[in-house]
Amino acid sequence: MPLTAASKAELRLCSRLRLSEEQAVALVSSMRAGTSARPAIVLSPLAPADYEPPFACADTSAWPWLPPRVYVPAEGERPTAHADYAAGLYYSLDLSSCWESAPLSVVPPPDSSLDLCAAPGGKSMLMAARYLPRQHAANEVNAQRRGILRQNMQLCGVPNVEVTGLRPDQWAAEGRSFDLLLADAPCSGQSLLCKGIRNPGCLGQQMVNGNAKRQKGILLAAVQCVNPGGYILYSTCTYDPDENEKVMAYILKRVPGWQAVEVPLLAVYRSALADFPCYRMLPHHGSGAGGFCCLLQKT
């Protein structure tokens, strides 16, 4: 599609991302087409070490950042249609969600961890594929979503997990601290458009600003819940810099004793919109609907 056919909101987003005309056309086309979703599966702790999925899988050499125990179904395969899925041997999610967990490749195995915004459970599953902490809290404040999270954790046999429903400020007040905190933050969800899911208002500045304010509040509480030397992995499924690079810059400026960590596996995705290491993927990269991630360490 020609860029002249893009809406003002689409053009504003492309401008904020500093995209070339070719990149802007690719992004807007992806949002209009809604066909960028690419399924992946992560094996659960119930799957034995020699387990093979019951369907054809793609060659994963194109995705060197893939976490362990993750497979990409071949085109046309439906991983959720198999009995092994219903038995909890694997969990299905978008390939870009796997990409967002790649910074865990530089995090030492934690003794304790907290998934602060955990439902429906994908990030906890990806973490469990790398290492199983002695203590893990999967947290979700929404009661209905917390029920889905608990069901998924039980179905997939994730051990040593406590499903909780505290707000971030309540976690800070609790005084508990962890070696690793996952913050897959609520966001405007602009990547949903690239999956063909309607999301009215997601490109509007009012929704973006509201989410950015909420994300900063979540992280200001989260930094109080991490042990010295510990990590926060921040991620979103949206594109706007106000919810991504600018939120990270705010925390690094506002809270002393934190640094952003380089992730060698994601070097080609390093954002040009920040002077510290953080990473963004767009749908035309061919690895799902896209997203953002940044790894922070408490020094």
Summary of the structure (lengths in Angstrom):
residues: 299
radius of gyration: 18.5
end to end distance: 47.4
largest distance: 54.5
contacts: 1013
relative contact order: 0.16
helix: 41%
strand: 20%
